[in-house]
Amino acid sequence: MKMMQLYAALKPDLQAIEERMAAVVTSDLPMLSETSLHLLKAGGKRLRPIIVLLSGKFGTYSLETLKRVAVPLELIHMATLVHDDVIDDAETRRGQLTVKSKWDNRIAMYTGDYIYAKALTVVTELENVRIHQILSGAIVQMCIGEMEQIRDFFNVEQSVRNYLLRIRRKTALLIAISCQLGAMATGAPDKVAGALYRFGYNVGMSFQITDDLLDICGTEKAIGKPPGSDLRQGNISLPVLYALTDESVKERLLHEIGLIRESDGQGGSANAVKLVRSSRGVELAERLADRYINKALQALKDLPDIPAKRNLTEIARFVAKRSY
């Protein structure tokens, strides 16, 4: 089953999740409703809700239960995006104006805080304390990852290991627990929940590396923002780190990154992007993304052979080959 077929098959349940998210963030304060619904209406891949639903099929499937997992996880993801756009001074997200761009930084920060808080009110409807602990622990790690990214802005001396630890916290962990909590909420065995966690973790690592590759190799139409946006914001991503080990471009790339930093992100990144594209950085990053996908597929081998397992395989392949 291809991704579009999977979306179609899950459409009724995904629609129920979409409606619940909208209801949760709707406020008596009109502006807060408008800002909170702004990103929600822009759409998205809804990867986390999809894998929550699929993971729930390894237990006793219940949409009402799974909504209490999928809704907070996607809202937490959305809240981080609203905050990220303030930190990155981003004008567009998913081809639309960001909350900070359409309103201002203060409105955006409080909107993100509000969405976080509303997400937590939903998960409290589940009695399993362990689910609460895992979710709150993930939020802590995500905050640490965001702080580490800020600390390493324009840090061309950082190691690949530091980068991987950062994206583990920023991205992979939320996808991993989307798999794990979907299984736990529906009573799947611990062994199954553990295998799903490993699947989600490795998919999440590949997902972020692919995001970083798209920022270098993608088009504005496809990714919804100008290529090289990460570099302009000071984010030294994996293909850039690998390019800096390529002696044929290293010095010129360091010079271009220095110019971007001196311009406080206002200068163009086109020359730096061209250098990264011409280096071995892209190929090396692609190889590592593929390795994580292979690890994700390996984790699935321990799961019961049900249709959801094949659906998760398709998701892993989509992540590996996606262009947006």
Long-range contacts (C-beta under 8 A, 24 or more apart in sequence): 1-307, 1-310, 1-311, 1-314, 2-314, 3-314, 3-315, 3-318, 6-50, 6-311, 6-314, 6-315, 7-50, 10-50, 10-53, 13-53, 13-63, 13-66, 14-46, 14-49, 14-50, 14-53, 16-63, 16-67, 17-46, 17-49, 17-67, 17-70, 17-71, 17-74, 18-46, 20-67, 20-71, 20-122, 21-71, 21-74, 21-75, 24-71, 24-75, 24-118, 24-119, 24-121, 24-122, 25-75, 25-114, 25-115, 25-118, 27-114, 31-103, 31-107, 32-111, 32-114, 35-99, 35-103, 35-107, 35-108, 35-111, 36-111, 36-114, 36-115, 36-118, 38-96, 38-99, 38-102, 39-78, 39-81, 39-82, 39-93, 39-94, 39-96, 39-99, 40-78, 42-93, 42-94, 42-95, 42-96, 43-94, 44-94, 46-74, 47-175, 47-178, 47-207, 47-315, 48-73, 48-74, 48-77, 48-174, 48-175, 48-178, 49-73, 49-74, 49-178, 50-315, 51-175, 51-178, 51-179, 51-182, 51-200, 51-312, 51-315, 52-178, 52-179, 52-181, 52-182, 53-182, 54-182, 54-308, 54-311, 54-312, 54-315, 55-178, 55-179, 55-180, 55-181, 55-182, 55-183, 55-186, 55-188, 55-193, 55-196, 55-308, 56-182, 56-183, 56-185, 56-186, 56-188, 57-186, 57-306, 57-307, 57-308, 58-183, 58-186, 58-188, 58-192, 58-196, 58-303, 58-304, 58-306, 58-308, 59-183, 59-184, 59-185, 59-186, 59-187, 59-188, 59-192, 60-186, 60-187, 61-186, 62-185, 62-186, 65-126, 65-185, 65-186, 66-182, 66-185, 66-186, 68-122, 68-123, 68-125, 68-126, 68-185, 69-123, 69-126, 69-131, 69-178, 69-181, 69-182, 69-185, 70-178, 70-182, 71-119, 71-122, 72-119, 72-120, 72-122, 72-123, 72-135, 73-119, 73-135, 73-174, 73-177, 73-178, 73-181, 75-115, 75-116, 75-118, 75-119, 75-122, 76-115, 76-116, 76-119, 76-135, 76-139, 76-142, 76-174, 77-174, 78-115, 79-112, 79-113, 79-115, 79-116, 79-119, 80-112, 80-142, 80-146, 82-108, 82-109, 82-111, 82-112, 82-115, 83-108, 83-109, 83-112, 83-146, 84-146, 86-112, 87-146, 87-150, 87-233, 88-229, 88-233, 88-235, 89-233, 89-265, 90-225, 90-229, 90-233, 92-224, 92-225, 93-224, 93-225, 94-224, 95-224, 96-224, 126-185, 128-184, 128-185, 130-184, 131-181, 131-184, 131-185, 134-177, 134-180, 134-181, 135-177, 135-181, 138-173, 138-174, 138-177, 141-169, 141-173, 142-169, 142-170, 142-173, 142-174, 144-169, 145-169, 145-170, 145-171, 146-170, 149-235, 152-236, 153-233, 153-234, 153-235, 153-236, 154-234, 154-236, 154-257, 154-260, 154-261, 155-236, 156-236, 156-244, 156-254, 156-257, 158-236, 158-241, 160-238, 160-241, 160-242, 163-236, 163-237, 163-238, 163-241, 164-205, 167-205, 167-208, 167-209, 168-201, 168-204, 168-205, 170-208, 171-204, 171-205, 171-207, 171-208, 171-211, 172-200, 172-201, 172-202, 172-203, 172-204, 172-205, 172-207, 172-208, 173-201, 173-204, 174-204, 175-200, 175-201, 175-203, 175-204, 175-207, 176-200, 176-201, 176-204, 191-302, 192-302, 192-303, 192-304, 195-299, 195-300, 195-302, 195-303, 196-299, 196-303, 198-295, 198-296, 198-299, 199-296, 199-299, 199-300, 199-312, 199-316, 200-296, 201-296, 202-292, 202-293, 202-295, 202-296, 202-299, 203-292, 203-293, 203-296, 203-315, 203-316, 203-319, 205-289, 205-292, 206-289, 206-290, 206-292, 206-293, 206-296, 206-316, 206-319, 206-320, 207-319, 209-238, 209-285, 209-288, 209-289, 209-292, 210-289, 210-319, 210-320, 210-322, 212-237, 212-238, 212-239, 212-285, 213-238, 213-239, 213-282, 213-285, 213-286, 213-289, 214-322, 214-323, 214-324, 216-240, 216-273, 216-276, 216-277, 216-282, 217-277, 217-282, 218-323, 218-324, 222-323, 222-324, 223-324, 224-324, 227-269, 227-273, 228-268, 228-269, 228-270, 228-272, 228-273, 229-269, 231-257, 231-260, 231-269, 231-272, 231-273, 232-260, 232-265, 232-266, 232-267, 232-268, 232-269, 233-265, 234-260, 234-261, 234-265, 238-281, 238-285, 238-288, 239-276, 239-281, 239-282, 239-284, 239-285, 240-272, 240-276, 240-281, 241-281, 242-279, 242-280, 242-281, 242-282, 242-284, 242-285, 243-275, 243-276, 243-279, 243-280, 243-281, 243-282, 244-281, 245-280, 245-281, 246-279, 246-280, 246-281, 248-279, 249-275, 249-276, 249-278, 249-279, 253-279, 289-320, 290-320, 293-317, 293-319, 293-320
